[in-house]
Amino acid sequence: MKNRQTEPLPDGSAVCGNCGKPIPPNSQVTVMQSSNGDIICHSSYQCSSAVNGRYGFWGNGKLDSAFGAIEQC
């Protein structure tokens, strides 16, 4: 995972902290914590790590909520 903090894009999307592709508004996301703040990633097996991750909801240009830890299977 790249160590990059998520910045909102003009249309309310976010840049994924792992793959760099846009995360559209109103999407479920994985929230990873780093020393630089929260990193938002796509909530998919290919893009997110379960280590120290929480699931959340990316609203229109901001993280609306972040919930409990994601357990590794």
CHARMM internal coordinates of N, CA and C (Angstrom, degrees):
IC EDIT
DIST 1 N 1 CA 1.4438
DIST 1 CA 1 C 1.5179
ANGL 1 N 1 CA 1 C 109.25
DIST 1 C 2 N 1.2949
ANGL 1 CA 1 C 2 N 116.10
DIHE 1 N 1 CA 1 C 2 N 133.35
DIST 2 N 2 CA 1.4542
ANGL 1 C 2 N 2 CA 121.19
DIHE 1 CA 1 C 2 N 2 CA 177.42
DIST 2 CA 2 C 1.5234
ANGL 2 N 2 CA 2 C 109.23
DIHE 1 C 2 N 2 CA 2 C -75.59
DIST 2 C 3 N 1.3089
ANGL 2 CA 2 C 3 N 117.53
DIHE 2 N 2 CA 2 C 3 N 142.37
DIST 3 N 3 CA 1.4555
ANGL 2 C 3 N 3 CA 121.39
DIHE 2 CA 2 C 3 N 3 CA -179.60
DIST 3 CA 3 C 1.5207
ANGL 3 N 3 CA 3 C 108.38
DIHE 2 C 3 N 3 CA 3 C -88.71
DIST 3 C 4 N 1.3123
ANGL 3 CA 3 C 4 N 115.95
DIHE 3 N 3 CA 3 C 4 N 89.09
DIST 4 N 4 CA 1.4560
ANGL 3 C 4 N 4 CA 121.71
DIHE 3 CA 3 C 4 N 4 CA -175.14
DIST 4 CA 4 C 1.5240
ANGL 4 N 4 CA 4 C 108.24
DIHE 3 C 4 N 4 CA 4 C -142.18
DIST 4 C 5 N 1.3013
ANGL 4 CA 4 C 5 N 117.50
DIHE 4 N 4 CA 4 C 5 N 130.01
DIST 5 N 5 CA 1.4578
ANGL 4 C 5 N 5 CA 121.01
DIHE 4 CA 4 C 5 N 5 CA 178.19
DIST 5 CA 5 C 1.5190
ANGL 5 N 5 CA 5 C 108.82
DIHE 4 C 5 N 5 CA 5 C -81.63
DIST 5 C 6 N 1.3151
ANGL 5 CA 5 C 6 N 115.19
DIHE 5 N 5 CA 5 C 6 N 142.97
DIST 6 N 6 CA 1.4569
ANGL 5 C 6 N 6 CA 120.87
DIHE 5 CA 5 C 6 N 6 CA -177.58
DIST 6 CA 6 C 1.5236
ANGL 6 N 6 CA 6 C 111.23
DIHE 5 C 6 N 6 CA 6 C -75.31
DIST 6 C 7 N 1.3184
ANGL 6 CA 6 C 7 N 115.66
DIHE 6 N 6 CA 6 C 7 N 131.13
DIST 7 N 7 CA 1.4640
ANGL 6 C 7 N 7 CA 122.50
DIHE 6 CA 6 C 7 N 7 CA 175.87
DIST 7 CA 7 C 1.5215
ANGL 7 N 7 CA 7 C 108.07
DIHE 6 C 7 N 7 CA 7 C -115.38
DIST 7 C 8 N 1.3343
ANGL 7 CA 7 C 8 N 118.27
DIHE 7 N 7 CA 7 C 8 N 134.15
DIST 8 N 8 CA 1.4565
ANGL 7 C 8 N 8 CA 119.33
DIHE 7 CA 7 C 8 N 8 CA 177.47
DIST 8 CA 8 C 1.5235
ANGL 8 N 8 CA 8 C 111.82
DIHE 7 C 8 N 8 CA 8 C -68.25
DIST 8 C 9 N 1.3152
ANGL 8 CA 8 C 9 N 116.00
DIHE 8 N 8 CA 8 C 9 N 143.73
DIST 9 N 9 CA 1.4609
ANGL 8 C 9 N 9 CA 122.74
DIHE 8 CA 8 C 9 N 9 CA 175.38
DIST 9 CA 9 C 1.5238
ANGL 9 N 9 CA 9 C 108.68
DIHE 8 C 9 N 9 CA 9 C -92.33
DIST 9 C 10 N 1.3245
ANGL 9 CA 9 C 10 N 118.11
DIHE 9 N 9 CA 9 C 10 N 163.50
DIST 10 N 10 CA 1.4779
ANGL 9 C 10 N 10 CA 120.68
DIHE 9 CA 9 C 10 N 10 CA -177.01
DIST 10 CA 10 C 1.5221
ANGL 10 N 10 CA 10 C 114.50
DIHE 9 C 10 N 10 CA 10 C -55.98
DIST 10 C 11 N 1.3141
ANGL 10 CA 10 C 11 N 119.15
DIHE 10 N 10 CA 10 C 11 N -31.15
DIST 11 N 11 CA 1.4645
ANGL 10 C 11 N 11 CA 120.90
DIHE 10 CA 10 C 11 N 11 CA -177.60
DIST 11 CA 11 C 1.5297
ANGL 11 N 11 CA 11 C 112.58
DIHE 10 C 11 N 11 CA 11 C -86.87
DIST 11 C 12 N 1.3367
ANGL 11 CA 11 C 12 N 118.18
DIHE 11 N 11 CA 11 C 12 N 6.68
DIST 12 N 12 CA 1.4568
ANGL 11 C 12 N 12 CA 121.66
DIHE 11 CA 11 C 12 N 12 CA 179.71
DIST 12 CA 12 C 1.5067
ANGL 12 N 12 CA 12 C 113.84
DIHE 11 C 12 N 12 CA 12 C 93.00
DIST 12 C 13 N 1.3328
ANGL 12 CA 12 C 13 N 117.59
DIHE 12 N 12 CA 12 C 13 N -3.97
DIST 13 N 13 CA 1.4540
ANGL 12 C 13 N 13 CA 121.57
DIHE 12 CA 12 C 13 N 13 CA 176.14
DIST 13 CA 13 C 1.5248
ANGL 13 N 13 CA 13 C 109.27
DIHE 12 C 13 N 13 CA 13 C -75.98
DIST 13 C 14 N 1.3323
ANGL 13 CA 13 C 14 N 116.43
DIHE 13 N 13 CA 13 C 14 N 171.27
DIST 14 N 14 CA 1.4591
ANGL 13 C 14 N 14 CA 122.37
DIHE 13 CA 13 C 14 N 14 CA 174.95
DIST 14 CA 14 C 1.5230
ANGL 14 N 14 CA 14 C 108.09
DIHE 13 C 14 N 14 CA 14 C -126.15
DIST 14 C 15 N 1.3079
ANGL 14 CA 14 C 15 N 116.84
DIHE 14 N 14 CA 14 C 15 N 157.74
DIST 15 N 15 CA 1.4569
ANGL 14 C 15 N 15 CA 121.74
DIHE 14 CA 14 C 15 N 15 CA 174.16
DIST 15 CA 15 C 1.5248
ANGL 15 N 15 CA 15 C 107.36
DIHE 14 C 15 N 15 CA 15 C -91.25
DIST 15 C 16 N 1.3196
ANGL 15 CA 15 C 16 N 116.97
DIHE 15 N 15 CA 15 C 16 N 127.10
DIST 16 N 16 CA 1.4594
ANGL 15 C 16 N 16 CA 121.41
DIHE 15 CA 15 C 16 N 16 CA 179.19
DIST 16 CA 16 C 1.5257
ANGL 16 N 16 CA 16 C 109.45
DIHE 15 C 16 N 16 CA 16 C -63.70
DIST 16 C 17 N 1.3231
ANGL 16 CA 16 C 17 N 116.56
DIHE 16 N 16 CA 16 C 17 N 131.12
DIST 17 N 17 CA 1.4580
ANGL 16 C 17 N 17 CA 121.99
DIHE 16 CA 16 C 17 N 17 CA 179.88
DIST 17 CA 17 C 1.5071
ANGL 17 N 17 CA 17 C 113.37
DIHE 16 C 17 N 17 CA 17 C -71.55
DIST 17 C 18 N 1.3246
ANGL 17 CA 17 C 18 N 118.73
DIHE 17 N 17 CA 17 C 18 N -6.62
DIST 18 N 18 CA 1.4534
ANGL 17 C 18 N 18 CA 121.72
DIHE 17 CA 17 C 18 N 18 CA 179.43
DIST 18 CA 18 C 1.5252
ANGL 18 N 18 CA 18 C 111.59
DIHE 17 C 18 N 18 CA 18 C -107.71
DIST 18 C 19 N 1.3293
ANGL 18 CA 18 C 19 N 117.59
DIHE 18 N 18 CA 18 C 19 N -59.93
DIST 19 N 19 CA 1.4636
ANGL 18 C 19 N 19 CA 120.31
DIHE 18 CA 18 C 19 N 19 CA -174.33
DIST 19 CA 19 C 1.5243
ANGL 19 N 19 CA 19 C 113.38
DIHE 18 C 19 N 19 CA 19 C -94.34
DIST 19 C 20 N 1.3456
ANGL 19 CA 19 C 20 N 118.46
DIHE 19 N 19 CA 19 C 20 N -16.56
DIST 20 N 20 CA 1.4588
ANGL 19 C 20 N 20 CA 121.92
DIHE 19 CA 19 C 20 N 20 CA 179.04
DIST 20 CA 20 C 1.5156
ANGL 20 N 20 CA 20 C 114.63
DIHE 19 C 20 N 20 CA 20 C 83.07
DIST 20 C 21 N 1.3306
ANGL 20 CA 20 C 21 N 118.35
DIHE 20 N 20 CA 20 C 21 N 0.52
DIST 21 N 21 CA 1.4592
ANGL 20 C 21 N 21 CA 121.75
DIHE 20 CA 20 C 21 N 21 CA 178.89
DIST 21 CA 21 C 1.5299
ANGL 21 N 21 CA 21 C 109.66
DIHE 20 C 21 N 21 CA 21 C -85.67
DIST 21 C 22 N 1.3280
ANGL 21 CA 21 C 22 N 118.25
DIHE 21 N 21 CA 21 C 22 N 158.25
DIST 22 N 22 CA 1.4635
ANGL 21 C 22 N 22 CA 120.48
DIHE 21 CA 21 C 22 N 22 CA -178.52
DIST 22 CA 22 C 1.5294
ANGL 22 N 22 CA 22 C 112.79
DIHE 21 C 22 N 22 CA 22 C -67.98
DIST 22 C 23 N 1.3209
ANGL 22 CA 22 C 23 N 115.15
DIHE 22 N 22 CA 22 C 23 N 145.36
DIST 23 N 23 CA 1.4640
ANGL 22 C 23 N 23 CA 123.06
DIHE 22 CA 22 C 23 N 23 CA 170.15
DIST 23 CA 23 C 1.5256
ANGL 23 N 23 CA 23 C 105.39
DIHE 22 C 23 N 23 CA 23 C -108.79
DIST 23 C 24 N 1.3372
ANGL 23 CA 23 C 24 N 118.25
DIHE 23 N 23 CA 23 C 24 N 115.89
DIST 24 N 24 CA 1.4655
ANGL 23 C 24 N 24 CA 119.77
DIHE 23 CA 23 C 24 N 24 CA -176.37
DIST 24 CA 24 C 1.5286
ANGL 24 N 24 CA 24 C 111.70
DIHE 23 C 24 N 24 CA 24 C -67.99
DIST 24 C 25 N 1.3345
ANGL 24 CA 24 C 25 N 116.59
DIHE 24 N 24 CA 24 C 25 N 157.29
DIST 25 N 25 CA 1.4612
ANGL 24 C 25 N 25 CA 119.80
DIHE 24 CA 24 C 25 N 25 CA 175.79
DIST 25 CA 25 C 1.5267
ANGL 25 N 25 CA 25 C 111.02
DIHE 24 C 25 N 25 CA 25 C -57.87
DIST 25 C 26 N 1.3177
ANGL 25 CA 25 C 26 N 114.64
DIHE 25 N 25 CA 25 C 26 N 154.62
DIST 26 N 26 CA 1.4700
ANGL 25 C 26 N 26 CA 122.34
DIHE 25 CA 25 C 26 N 26 CA 177.39
DIST 26 CA 26 C 1.5217
ANGL 26 N 26 CA 26 C 112.07
DIHE 25 C 26 N 26 CA 26 C 61.18
DIST 26 C 27 N 1.3454
ANGL 26 CA 26 C 27 N 115.70
DIHE 26 N 26 CA 26 C 27 N 48.04
DIST 27 N 27 CA 1.4598
ANGL 26 C 27 N 27 CA 121.89
DIHE 26 CA 26 C 27 N 27 CA 179.55
DIST 27 CA 27 C 1.5193
ANGL 27 N 27 CA 27 C 110.77
DIHE 26 C 27 N 27 CA 27 C -121.93
DIST 27 C 28 N 1.3293
ANGL 27 CA 27 C 28 N 115.60
DIHE 27 N 27 CA 27 C 28 N 148.13
DIST 28 N 28 CA 1.4603
ANGL 27 C 28 N 28 CA 119.89
DIHE 27 CA 27 C 28 N 28 CA 171.06
DIST 28 CA 28 C 1.5197
ANGL 28 N 28 CA 28 C 107.37
DIHE 27 C 28 N 28 CA 28 C -75.05
DIST 28 C 29 N 1.3276
ANGL 28 CA 28 C 29 N 117.40
DIHE 28 N 28 CA 28 C 29 N 137.68
DIST 29 N 29 CA 1.4568
ANGL 28 C 29 N 29 CA 122.34
DIHE 28 CA 28 C 29 N 29 CA -176.66
DIST 29 CA 29 C 1.5237
ANGL 29 N 29 CA 29 C 110.61
DIHE 28 C 29 N 29 CA 29 C -134.09
DIST 29 C 30 N 1.3294
ANGL 29 CA 29 C 30 N 115.40
DIHE 29 N 29 CA 29 C 30 N 166.68
DIST 30 N 30 CA 1.4504
ANGL 29 C 30 N 30 CA 122.22
DIHE 29 CA 29 C 30 N 30 CA 169.56
DIST 30 CA 30 C 1.5219
ANGL 30 N 30 CA 30 C 107.20
DIHE 29 C 30 N 30 CA 30 C -103.64
DIST 30 C 31 N 1.3123
ANGL 30 CA 30 C 31 N 116.82
DIHE 30 N 30 CA 30 C 31 N 132.85
DIST 31 N 31 CA 1.4594
ANGL 30 C 31 N 31 CA 122.68
DIHE 30 CA 30 C 31 N 31 CA -178.50
DIST 31 CA 31 C 1.5228
ANGL 31 N 31 CA 31 C 107.74
DIHE 30 C 31 N 31 CA 31 C -109.71
DIST 31 C 32 N 1.3179
ANGL 31 CA 31 C 32 N 115.94
DIHE 31 N 31 CA 31 C 32 N 114.57
DIST 32 N 32 CA 1.4645
ANGL 31 C 32 N 32 CA 122.14
DIHE 31 CA 31 C 32 N 32 CA 179.68
DIST 32 CA 32 C 1.5243
ANGL 32 N 32 CA 32 C 108.02
DIHE 31 C 32 N 32 CA 32 C -105.25
DIST 32 C 33 N 1.3047
ANGL 32 CA 32 C 33 N 117.21
DIHE 32 N 32 CA 32 C 33 N 140.03
DIST 33 N 33 CA 1.4585
ANGL 32 C 33 N 33 CA 120.53
DIHE 32 CA 32 C 33 N 33 CA 178.23
DIST 33 CA 33 C 1.5191
ANGL 33 N 33 CA 33 C 109.68
DIHE 32 C 33 N 33 CA 33 C -97.93
DIST 33 C 34 N 1.3263
ANGL 33 CA 33 C 34 N 115.55
DIHE 33 N 33 CA 33 C 34 N 138.87
DIST 34 N 34 CA 1.4628
ANGL 33 C 34 N 34 CA 121.46
DIHE 33 CA 33 C 34 N 34 CA 175.05
DIST 34 CA 34 C 1.5193
ANGL 34 N 34 CA 34 C 107.87
DIHE 33 C 34 N 34 CA 34 C -138.44
DIST 34 C 35 N 1.3055
ANGL 34 CA 34 C 35 N 116.12
DIHE 34 N 34 CA 34 C 35 N 174.47
DIST 35 N 35 CA 1.4623
ANGL 34 C 35 N 35 CA 119.94
DIHE 34 CA 34 C 35 N 35 CA 179.08
DIST 35 CA 35 C 1.5256
ANGL 35 N 35 CA 35 C 111.75
DIHE 34 C 35 N 35 CA 35 C -66.26
DIST 35 C 36 N 1.3369
ANGL 35 CA 35 C 36 N 118.03
DIHE 35 N 35 CA 35 C 36 N -18.57
DIST 36 N 36 CA 1.4626
ANGL 35 C 36 N 36 CA 122.71
DIHE 35 CA 35 C 36 N 36 CA 179.43
DIST 36 CA 36 C 1.5256
ANGL 36 N 36 CA 36 C 112.98
DIHE 35 C 36 N 36 CA 36 C -94.42
DIST 36 C 37 N 1.3259
ANGL 36 CA 36 C 37 N 117.78
DIHE 36 N 36 CA 36 C 37 N 2.71
DIST 37 N 37 CA 1.4670
ANGL 36 C 37 N 37 CA 121.14
DIHE 36 CA 36 C 37 N 37 CA -178.28
DIST 37 CA 37 C 1.5163
ANGL 37 N 37 CA 37 C 110.84
DIHE 36 C 37 N 37 CA 37 C 116.92
DIST 37 C 38 N 1.3198
ANGL 37 CA 37 C 38 N 115.86
DIHE 37 N 37 CA 37 C 38 N -170.89
DIST 38 N 38 CA 1.4563
ANGL 37 C 38 N 38 CA 121.04
DIHE 37 CA 37 C 38 N 38 CA -179.35
DIST 38 CA 38 C 1.5149
ANGL 38 N 38 CA 38 C 111.34
DIHE 37 C 38 N 38 CA 38 C -73.20
DIST 38 C 39 N 1.3254
ANGL 38 CA 38 C 39 N 115.87
DIHE 38 N 38 CA 38 C 39 N 141.49
DIST 39 N 39 CA 1.4592
ANGL 38 C 39 N 39 CA 123.11
DIHE 38 CA 38 C 39 N 39 CA 174.51
DIST 39 CA 39 C 1.5164
ANGL 39 N 39 CA 39 C 106.27
DIHE 38 C 39 N 39 CA 39 C -116.16
DIST 39 C 40 N 1.3183
ANGL 39 CA 39 C 40 N 116.63
DIHE 39 N 39 CA 39 C 40 N 126.17
DIST 40 N 40 CA 1.4542
ANGL 39 C 40 N 40 CA 123.01
DIHE 39 CA 39 C 40 N 40 CA -178.62
DIST 40 CA 40 C 1.5226
ANGL 40 N 40 CA 40 C 108.51
DIHE 39 C 40 N 40 CA 40 C -98.86
DIST 40 C 41 N 1.3459
ANGL 40 CA 40 C 41 N 116.48
DIHE 40 N 40 CA 40 C 41 N 130.76
DIST 41 N 41 CA 1.4696
ANGL 40 C 41 N 41 CA 122.08
DIHE 40 CA 40 C 41 N 41 CA 179.67
DIST 41 CA 41 C 1.5208
ANGL 41 N 41 CA 41 C 109.18
DIHE 40 C 41 N 41 CA 41 C -130.03
DIST 41 C 42 N 1.3331
ANGL 41 CA 41 C 42 N 115.21
DIHE 41 N 41 CA 41 C 42 N 159.77
DIST 42 N 42 CA 1.4618
ANGL 41 C 42 N 42 CA 119.68
DIHE 41 CA 41 C 42 N 42 CA 171.55
DIST 42 CA 42 C 1.5297
ANGL 42 N 42 CA 42 C 108.40
DIHE 41 C 42 N 42 CA 42 C -56.74
DIST 42 C 43 N 1.2936
ANGL 42 CA 42 C 43 N 116.36
DIHE 42 N 42 CA 42 C 43 N 145.90
DIST 43 N 43 CA 1.4614
ANGL 42 C 43 N 43 CA 121.07
DIHE 42 CA 42 C 43 N 43 CA 178.56
DIST 43 CA 43 C 1.5223
ANGL 43 N 43 CA 43 C 108.61
DIHE 42 C 43 N 43 CA 43 C -92.43
DIST 43 C 44 N 1.3253
ANGL 43 CA 43 C 44 N 115.20
DIHE 43 N 43 CA 43 C 44 N 71.71
DIST 44 N 44 CA 1.4629
ANGL 43 C 44 N 44 CA 120.90
DIHE 43 CA 43 C 44 N 44 CA 178.85
DIST 44 CA 44 C 1.5187
ANGL 44 N 44 CA 44 C 109.36
DIHE 43 C 44 N 44 CA 44 C -140.98
DIST 44 C 45 N 1.3021
ANGL 44 CA 44 C 45 N 116.59
DIHE 44 N 44 CA 44 C 45 N 156.85
DIST 45 N 45 CA 1.4617
ANGL 44 C 45 N 45 CA 121.40
DIHE 44 CA 44 C 45 N 45 CA -178.75
DIST 45 CA 45 C 1.5298
ANGL 45 N 45 CA 45 C 111.33
DIHE 44 C 45 N 45 CA 45 C -60.74
DIST 45 C 46 N 1.3184
ANGL 45 CA 45 C 46 N 117.86
DIHE 45 N 45 CA 45 C 46 N -37.92
DIST 46 N 46 CA 1.4520
ANGL 45 C 46 N 46 CA 122.15
DIHE 45 CA 45 C 46 N 46 CA -177.29
DIST 46 CA 46 C 1.5231
ANGL 46 N 46 CA 46 C 112.88
DIHE 45 C 46 N 46 CA 46 C -71.64
DIST 46 C 47 N 1.3178
ANGL 46 CA 46 C 47 N 117.97
DIHE 46 N 46 CA 46 C 47 N -23.96
DIST 47 N 47 CA 1.4540
ANGL 46 C 47 N 47 CA 120.30
DIHE 46 CA 46 C 47 N 47 CA -169.76
DIST 47 CA 47 C 1.5259
ANGL 47 N 47 CA 47 C 113.85
DIHE 46 C 47 N 47 CA 47 C -110.35
DIST 47 C 48 N 1.3107
ANGL 47 CA 47 C 48 N 118.84
DIHE 47 N 47 CA 47 C 48 N -19.54
DIST 48 N 48 CA 1.4544
ANGL 47 C 48 N 48 CA 120.95
DIHE 47 CA 47 C 48 N 48 CA -172.68
DIST 48 CA 48 C 1.5130
ANGL 48 N 48 CA 48 C 111.48
DIHE 47 C 48 N 48 CA 48 C -120.73
DIST 48 C 49 N 1.2896
ANGL 48 CA 48 C 49 N 114.28
DIHE 48 N 48 CA 48 C 49 N 153.47
DIST 49 N 49 CA 1.4521
ANGL 48 C 49 N 49 CA 121.53
DIHE 48 CA 48 C 49 N 49 CA 173.86
DIST 49 CA 49 C 1.5163
ANGL 49 N 49 CA 49 C 107.88
DIHE 48 C 49 N 49 CA 49 C -107.56
DIST 49 C 50 N 1.3243
ANGL 49 CA 49 C 50 N 117.64
DIHE 49 N 49 CA 49 C 50 N 143.00
DIST 50 N 50 CA 1.4616
ANGL 49 C 50 N 50 CA 120.70
DIHE 49 CA 49 C 50 N 50 CA 179.63
DIST 50 CA 50 C 1.5237
ANGL 50 N 50 CA 50 C 111.93
DIHE 49 C 50 N 50 CA 50 C -80.03
DIST 50 C 51 N 1.3031
ANGL 50 CA 50 C 51 N 118.20
DIHE 50 N 50 CA 50 C 51 N -11.68
DIST 51 N 51 CA 1.4491
ANGL 50 C 51 N 51 CA 121.37
DIHE 50 CA 50 C 51 N 51 CA -177.73
DIST 51 CA 51 C 1.5258
ANGL 51 N 51 CA 51 C 110.11
DIHE 50 C 51 N 51 CA 51 C -72.73
DIST 51 C 52 N 1.3133
ANGL 51 CA 51 C 52 N 117.37
DIHE 51 N 51 CA 51 C 52 N 122.61
DIST 52 N 52 CA 1.4634
ANGL 51 C 52 N 52 CA 124.21
DIHE 51 CA 51 C 52 N 52 CA 179.72
DIST 52 CA 52 C 1.5202
ANGL 52 N 52 CA 52 C 113.34
DIHE 51 C 52 N 52 CA 52 C 56.87
DIST 52 C 53 N 1.3224
ANGL 52 CA 52 C 53 N 117.92
DIHE 52 N 52 CA 52 C 53 N 26.11
DIST 53 N 53 CA 1.4515
ANGL 52 C 53 N 53 CA 121.14
DIHE 52 CA 52 C 53 N 53 CA -179.56
DIST 53 CA 53 C 1.5164
ANGL 53 N 53 CA 53 C 111.81
DIHE 52 C 53 N 53 CA 53 C -99.68
DIST 53 C 54 N 1.3135
ANGL 53 CA 53 C 54 N 114.85
DIHE 53 N 53 CA 53 C 54 N 151.05
DIST 54 N 54 CA 1.4586
ANGL 53 C 54 N 54 CA 123.12
DIHE 53 CA 53 C 54 N 54 CA 171.94
DIST 54 CA 54 C 1.5162
ANGL 54 N 54 CA 54 C 106.56
DIHE 53 C 54 N 54 CA 54 C -126.02
DIST 54 C 55 N 1.2938
ANGL 54 CA 54 C 55 N 117.00
DIHE 54 N 54 CA 54 C 55 N 156.29
DIST 55 N 55 CA 1.4595
ANGL 54 C 55 N 55 CA 117.55
DIHE 54 CA 54 C 55 N 55 CA 174.52
DIST 55 CA 55 C 1.5111
ANGL 55 N 55 CA 55 C 108.35
DIHE 54 C 55 N 55 CA 55 C -97.30
DIST 55 C 56 N 1.3192
ANGL 55 CA 55 C 56 N 115.79
DIHE 55 N 55 CA 55 C 56 N 153.33
DIST 56 N 56 CA 1.4516
ANGL 55 C 56 N 56 CA 120.44
DIHE 55 CA 55 C 56 N 56 CA -177.05
DIST 56 CA 56 C 1.5121
ANGL 56 N 56 CA 56 C 111.27
DIHE 55 C 56 N 56 CA 56 C -154.65
DIST 56 C 57 N 1.3252
ANGL 56 CA 56 C 57 N 115.01
DIHE 56 N 56 CA 56 C 57 N -171.00
DIST 57 N 57 CA 1.4571
ANGL 56 C 57 N 57 CA 122.09
DIHE 56 CA 56 C 57 N 57 CA -178.16
DIST 57 CA 57 C 1.5187
ANGL 57 N 57 CA 57 C 108.48
DIHE 56 C 57 N 57 CA 57 C -133.95
DIST 57 C 58 N 1.3314
ANGL 57 CA 57 C 58 N 116.17
DIHE 57 N 57 CA 57 C 58 N 118.93
DIST 58 N 58 CA 1.4583
ANGL 57 C 58 N 58 CA 122.34
DIHE 57 CA 57 C 58 N 58 CA 176.22
DIST 58 CA 58 C 1.5160
ANGL 58 N 58 CA 58 C 107.31
DIHE 57 C 58 N 58 CA 58 C -88.60
DIST 58 C 59 N 1.3189
ANGL 58 CA 58 C 59 N 116.61
DIHE 58 N 58 CA 58 C 59 N 113.85
DIST 59 N 59 CA 1.4650
ANGL 58 C 59 N 59 CA 121.60
DIHE 58 CA 58 C 59 N 59 CA -179.95
DIST 59 CA 59 C 1.5149
ANGL 59 N 59 CA 59 C 110.36
DIHE 58 C 59 N 59 CA 59 C -83.62
DIST 59 C 60 N 1.2958
ANGL 59 CA 59 C 60 N 117.32
DIHE 59 N 59 CA 59 C 60 N -139.94
DIST 60 N 60 CA 1.4588
ANGL 59 C 60 N 60 CA 121.81
DIHE 59 CA 59 C 60 N 60 CA -179.76
DIST 60 CA 60 C 1.5237
ANGL 60 N 60 CA 60 C 109.19
DIHE 59 C 60 N 60 CA 60 C -95.99
DIST 60 C 61 N 1.3271
ANGL 60 CA 60 C 61 N 117.17
DIHE 60 N 60 CA 60 C 61 N 84.65
DIST 61 N 61 CA 1.4546
ANGL 60 C 61 N 61 CA 122.50
DIHE 60 CA 60 C 61 N 61 CA 176.90
DIST 61 CA 61 C 1.5080
ANGL 61 N 61 CA 61 C 115.33
DIHE 60 C 61 N 61 CA 61 C 91.48
DIST 61 C 62 N 1.3410
ANGL 61 CA 61 C 62 N 118.62
DIHE 61 N 61 CA 61 C 62 N 6.35
DIST 62 N 62 CA 1.4616
ANGL 61 C 62 N 62 CA 120.42
DIHE 61 CA 61 C 62 N 62 CA 178.15
DIST 62 CA 62 C 1.5185
ANGL 62 N 62 CA 62 C 110.24
DIHE 61 C 62 N 62 CA 62 C -158.22
DIST 62 C 63 N 1.3288
ANGL 62 CA 62 C 63 N 114.78
DIHE 62 N 62 CA 62 C 63 N 159.70
DIST 63 N 63 CA 1.4525
ANGL 62 C 63 N 63 CA 121.31
DIHE 62 CA 62 C 63 N 63 CA 175.67
DIST 63 CA 63 C 1.5210
ANGL 63 N 63 CA 63 C 107.32
DIHE 62 C 63 N 63 CA 63 C -77.86
DIST 63 C 64 N 1.3264
ANGL 63 CA 63 C 64 N 116.85
DIHE 63 N 63 CA 63 C 64 N 111.77
DIST 64 N 64 CA 1.4597
ANGL 63 C 64 N 64 CA 120.83
DIHE 63 CA 63 C 64 N 64 CA -177.29
DIST 64 CA 64 C 1.5239
ANGL 64 N 64 CA 64 C 112.11
DIHE 63 C 64 N 64 CA 64 C -79.09
DIST 64 C 65 N 1.3276
ANGL 64 CA 64 C 65 N 117.09
DIHE 64 N 64 CA 64 C 65 N -33.55
DIST 65 N 65 CA 1.4505
ANGL 64 C 65 N 65 CA 119.38
DIHE 64 CA 64 C 65 N 65 CA -178.76
DIST 65 CA 65 C 1.5202
ANGL 65 N 65 CA 65 C 109.96
DIHE 64 C 65 N 65 CA 65 C -161.06
DIST 65 C 66 N 1.3240
ANGL 65 CA 65 C 66 N 115.47
DIHE 65 N 65 CA 65 C 66 N 152.78
DIST 66 N 66 CA 1.4584
ANGL 65 C 66 N 66 CA 122.56
DIHE 65 CA 65 C 66 N 66 CA 173.69
DIST 66 CA 66 C 1.5130
ANGL 66 N 66 CA 66 C 106.90
DIHE 65 C 66 N 66 CA 66 C -137.33
DIST 66 C 67 N 1.3111
ANGL 66 CA 66 C 67 N 116.37
DIHE 66 N 66 CA 66 C 67 N 132.80
DIST 67 N 67 CA 1.4513
ANGL 66 C 67 N 67 CA 121.78
DIHE 66 CA 66 C 67 N 67 CA -172.90
DIST 67 CA 67 C 1.5233
ANGL 67 N 67 CA 67 C 111.18
DIHE 66 C 67 N 67 CA 67 C -112.98
DIST 67 C 68 N 1.3092
ANGL 67 CA 67 C 68 N 116.28
DIHE 67 N 67 CA 67 C 68 N -155.11
DIST 68 N 68 CA 1.4593
ANGL 67 C 68 N 68 CA 122.76
DIHE 67 CA 67 C 68 N 68 CA -174.19
DIST 68 CA 68 C 1.5063
ANGL 68 N 68 CA 68 C 114.84
DIHE 67 C 68 N 68 CA 68 C -64.76
DIST 68 C 69 N 1.3095
ANGL 68 CA 68 C 69 N 113.88
DIHE 68 N 68 CA 68 C 69 N 172.80
DIST 69 N 69 CA 1.4671
ANGL 68 C 69 N 69 CA 121.96
DIHE 68 CA 68 C 69 N 69 CA -178.11
DIST 69 CA 69 C 1.5165
ANGL 69 N 69 CA 69 C 110.81
DIHE 68 C 69 N 69 CA 69 C -68.47
DIST 69 C 70 N 1.3194
ANGL 69 CA 69 C 70 N 115.50
DIHE 69 N 69 CA 69 C 70 N 149.53
DIST 70 N 70 CA 1.4633
ANGL 69 C 70 N 70 CA 122.62
DIHE 69 CA 69 C 70 N 70 CA 175.32
DIST 70 CA 70 C 1.5277
ANGL 70 N 70 CA 70 C 107.11
DIHE 69 C 70 N 70 CA 70 C -90.93
DIST 70 C 71 N 1.3020
ANGL 70 CA 70 C 71 N 116.35
DIHE 70 N 70 CA 70 C 71 N 125.41
DIST 71 N 71 CA 1.4543
ANGL 70 C 71 N 71 CA 120.14
DIHE 70 CA 70 C 71 N 71 CA -179.72
DIST 71 CA 71 C 1.5147
ANGL 71 N 71 CA 71 C 109.73
DIHE 70 C 71 N 71 CA 71 C -88.39
DIST 71 C 72 N 1.3135
ANGL 71 CA 71 C 72 N 114.76
DIHE 71 N 71 CA 71 C 72 N 138.60
DIST 72 N 72 CA 1.4577
ANGL 71 C 72 N 72 CA 120.06
DIHE 71 CA 71 C 72 N 72 CA 179.48
DIST 72 CA 72 C 1.5016
ANGL 72 N 72 CA 72 C 109.35
DIHE 71 C 72 N 72 CA 72 C -78.47
DIST 72 C 73 N 1.3241
ANGL 72 CA 72 C 73 N 118.01
DIHE 72 N 72 CA 72 C 73 N 134.39
DIST 73 N 73 CA 1.4699
ANGL 72 C 73 N 73 CA 122.55
DIHE 72 CA 72 C 73 N 73 CA -178.86
DIST 73 CA 73 C 1.5087
ANGL 73 N 73 CA 73 C 111.11
DIHE 72 C 73 N 73 CA 73 C -86.73
END
COOR INIT
IC SEED 1 N 1 CA 1 C
IC BUILD
